[in-house]
Amino acid sequence: MPAGQARARKLFFSFHNTTLDFQSISVFYPSVTPLLRMSRSILDNALGAVGNTPLIRLDKIAAREGLQCNLLGKLEYTSAGGSVKDRIAKRMVEVAERDGLLKPGHSVVIEPTSGNTGIGLAMACAVKGYSVIITMPNKMSLEKEAALRALGAEVVRTPTEAAWDSPESHIGVAQRLQKEIPGGIILDQYRNVNNPLAHEFTTGPEIVEAVLGTPSTPSKPSSGKVDVLAAGAGTGGTITGLSRAIKKSHNPKAIIVGVDPVGSILALPDSLNVAGAGSQYIVEGIGYDFVPDVLSRETGIVDHWIKSTDEESFEAVRHLMRSEGLLVGGSSGSSLSGVLRWLKSKEGRTIAQTKGANVVVLLPDGIRNYMSKPWFLKMALEAEPSPLAKRISSILQPSSSTVSTDVDRLASGIATLTIPDLDNRPGHAGRRVEF
Ligand SMILES: Cc1ncc(COP(=O)(O)O)c(C=O)c1O
């Protein structure tokens, strides 16, 4: 048995004065195991609640798509800061502290990000007492900026269309600030080895542990291994680290599917990036106009690339919400729609029709980040009225003029509430937020 599997099986828990391994507890006390895992001890601070996210069956979507394999979602929005990027933020800060690069009372953490790494860093720095400046393209949501400011970070917006190596881009502005601000340090998610390592050491082993810890039964068959893993790529740290974790110490034959939006250049072969080259897309967090160092392009790290569109991503988000009850963000829809497309390819069809094959989809963040975005409001408020809507109206309208089931009023109320007057604050004149 490979070392990773053996390690995962050797999780021991003390329960009623008896020492049982995790699999035995799962079999004999299925309802208490989630409780046991969550309540092992008191956490020192929010960073203790980073990661340890659930792996959840997406059975209704699998059935709709005619899949025989298991479709499983790794739900990262349950992490303390709300995304998969909490993991790298925590690791980059802790390693920099260990190496003496971060000094309490002196260091100012500066990071260019599409938002989630910034939120993770701002959370870590709130806990540890460092100042933070986040540079972020205009395209990224108001909710991310609000969360960052609530955590105490300064936020500088940059033009979305600026090329990554121009002085106006989020990367260029962060570099300019770092040169001028005493104690300024860029931990640099695009180059920091602790970005992929966070996933190799935590996200990947958690997925493997969940698969190994779930026995195969006649009603829920399992191959006992991760057969396919799909994830979107931004910096590429997630997919690179996950691939290493799974292929090196669990299943060398696992197939890794990378998802990259049309308009980005991360996919291989390069010919995949020609259609729609340079076009803008709405989904946040994935795709770039340069290849970050942490995205490994070695053969066998990412086996297949799929190009995703906004439309199919948002449609997949709708299914994850409506069918599975999962309040995920846009890039989760990209990963899901990407892997569903791959499962229709020649190689993918064999896996799709194999009972018990485990296909894991990474779901990087939640809808908290996108509540005011038109794509979400449209999906939520223009959804087909449920059969109950008419019944509710007929019961309530004759007796009360204050009760409303009117979707337009709801929509305008939400739009007003979610656009606070931040532009009136000093230093914010001319700031632009794109929707
Ligand atoms: C919402 C979202 N999805 C996906 C990703 C991609 O992760 P990675 O940078 O590890 O490739 C990010 C990265 O910021 C993100 O914020």
The ligand as a MOL file (V3000), in Angstrom:
LIG
                    3D

  0  0  0     0  0            999 V3000
M  V30 BEGIN CTAB
M  V30 COUNTS 16 16 0 0 0
M  V30 BEGIN ATOM
M  V30 1 C -12.6550 31.4850 -7.0590 0
M  V30 2 C -11.3580 30.8800 -7.4810 0
M  V30 3 N -11.3700 29.7710 -8.2030 0
M  V30 4 C -10.2360 29.2010 -8.6440 0
M  V30 5 C -9.0000 29.7330 -8.3580 0
M  V30 6 C -7.7650 29.1040 -8.9310 0
M  V30 7 O -6.8590 28.6100 -7.9750 0
M  V30 8 P -5.3160 28.6010 -8.2990 0
M  V30 9 O -4.8090 29.9980 -8.1850 0
M  V30 10 O -4.7320 27.7170 -7.2490 0
M  V30 11 O -5.1140 28.0480 -9.6620 0
M  V30 12 C -8.9540 30.8980 -7.6040 0
M  V30 13 C -7.6800 31.5410 -7.3270 0
M  V30 14 O -7.6140 32.6610 -6.8110 0
M  V30 15 C -10.1560 31.4860 -7.1490 0
M  V30 16 O -10.1590 32.6230 -6.4180 0
M  V30 END ATOM
M  V30 BEGIN BOND
M  V30 1 1 1 2
M  V30 2 1 2 3
M  V30 3 2 2 15
M  V30 4 2 3 4
M  V30 5 1 4 5
M  V30 6 1 5 6
M  V30 7 2 5 12
M  V30 8 1 6 7
M  V30 9 1 7 8
M  V30 10 2 8 9
M  V30 11 1 8 10
M  V30 12 1 8 11
M  V30 13 1 12 13
M  V30 14 1 12 15
M  V30 15 2 13 14
M  V30 16 1 15 16
M  V30 END BOND
M  V30 END CTAB
M  END
